Amino acid sequence: SYSLFFRNNAITTLNYSVSQNIYVVSLLYSSIANSSPVFNNSPVAFFCNGQQINYNHGVSDRNGDELFFSLVAPLEGANNPVNYLGGFSGTVPLTTTGAFTIDSSTGAISFIPNGIQTAVLGVKVEEFRFIGGIRTKIGEVLRDMQFSIEDCSVASSGGTANNAPPVVSGINGTASISGVTGSYTTTGVPGVPINFNLVAFDQITSNLILTWNNGISGATFTPNGTGTGASFSWTPTINDGGTNFFTVTVKDDNCPLLGINVYTFKIVVDVPVSVTCPSDINDTFVGCSKQISYTSSATGSPAPVVTYAFTGATTASGNGDGSGSFFNNGTTTVQLTATDGGGLTAFCSFNVTIGGPITFTAPTDLCINAGLQTGLGG
């Protein structure tokens, strides 16, 4: 955790902001190796009043974990949220026309500000990883942010006009005064190149600055000379399976405040689902049952969920691969099923045998003298 005294007095959505601290925290819930997500875009942003705003944190995660984004109240101390003025909260951090929304899978924030204001908001990013075939939360981080909404009016022949921020098209789409076309999501498979173009547009100027956050390792993003377009190229590998993000920031040259938007692009790399079982297990333990552990693996994109089913000497089923279960004397067949997010499945099976035949070794021949008292009774 990290704490800083105090917040600035320009904030209009908190109750006496200068008396409230900034407190951020990052938590790791598992003993497995893990790194927290990295935010590549600034947490302090300036936007124009009355315009459609798109913002993204530009998050990257070196471990490739699944990330889940949600709006929360910022903190001023451990487990102590900030004190908002009436009408504001973690999910309603500023005055808008329509809803203030966040995409839970990409972190993209969208809203139309209504009024000059300076607001603080918190975004919680939770990390999930499949461990033993079970989706497991392994960490979270809280980001504290400040948005300032300004009057971006510029001179025009009719008096003044609000400087509309520039826009960026979707994949191989168009951008004009009428809006944008094209999807911001695409799919791919390992080893096959992904190439597409983007178009940027501004109602006032053609001098734009188009950049990206280097969110996908090994990819190239090449703007044209005026920033009104760019090309993207990437060949994913099998290690890139799952959801990959990058953000594109577009700025105009308005003075004194730049018009700015941040767009999120999502590329889902599909890796065929598979599951691998261990070899048959034979344990000569003699008894009713014994706990047996083993190792399995499952791959696929989206990440698969693994379930098990025991038949034979032991009957059971559940989530995960069943390792660490107690197996009854005899032979149990273990079937593992891996199911990815698209509903595709893969299977494997193996046997677990507990115990063996009970053997008895007879003594060697015994010779008894008829004249000797044996004590055998009679």
Steps between C-alpha positions, in 0.01 A plus 500: 500500500597864453358814663538867409387815687271679377271527198489832313234765557387507135293185549129582485345161585645439848409646835794729590748319274816649654428308822489164320807293414591283203537131586569228242554132559613191309426150631637160400279214619706199394846365570554432129721733297305808395550866407240774534354660185680806361311818404652666193269804472491796739252492792447878463306602191335814359185477290259734322156566642205361307703267279500121476807387697684169460783422741707191576778432749715313248545208738748222427560187705831319452350170620211509252243467781131574448414849624163620631434876533240669721422848631553551874541792737864611541651460846642752743622227736495122545140385439392865527333643185504871421211718615305600189261792485134408473406346167848366425643155567750246374267405214376858440825698534396812305204669334427355157238490229405135501692226675866490608610148398803273511554187292577223749728310259694789341482779759374745236312793659230687305294806597377844396587760768237756589654808660842634594632282783796313643426148625683208656418138430635159585541197276559156650684252278470136608730227367380146429690189394395140441672285762429127484223581251326739743470875436677647804539860612868564560520876555353846466615859473317828558566797271422853619420742217403864441297630204475874430221621275570831324329742263665431164324771301686626193432797270288433191320703235181480702659600830634213709480123465598222737815329378385148419775246580635296208374147439659174386328234290472135579699234314512582126214745560433865419494823699320819398272774633222240489683273745712186483455150363683173560532268797760551772526123553644226280622141531805308386690175531868433576732535203261693273576874449240757608511821295254788496468877459347776714370843397499813720283809445457846653233756406740796513853385418678229305812531715456220749729310733430127495688275744458162664605355836718212369248272666579190288856374497637433152234706322562814292283813485591747225320839474505690173668839475200711610358267764177445304558128471718210610572137421529212748685172444556199727559127475387338828666190643346220703617685813271790404186291538212685662401865498755765402444876521657817377383861512523777243510864611405775256559872569428812297699826501237722661623775733499531796355154566552206269204289394581143593347151487635157591370190321535136605568223250457134595652201320397152616750232398330160488711202606337155455388350830690194626546309824780262600466223759774322694584133440308228683572496873547171689540505877537176699369656820279249683200664664163654434619817320799722441549866405663533158645814339597544136568769241296587191504794259251678277553761231268702282369844432280618654652324801323166558319383812593146609262255667550139614286187524595182691341165409573148619623433853455871580218723376520879518499810279577870532704798385874473454690182420421312823861477613527442875181293518466173693472191280341173614668163476472376143518677164349844436484659156561876505365704207602866466302741282630840391242751373600838360293818503364421154361164611764284330612197700787254526527177704758265644489214751721276711462231769584512869538154660529470876609177672594157361432132565555391861759220502590242768821301507460156656774371734732219394407135575459430874594157638358393838638206711207286615658451841537873566248709690406771255249695702266512206216385721278204460 
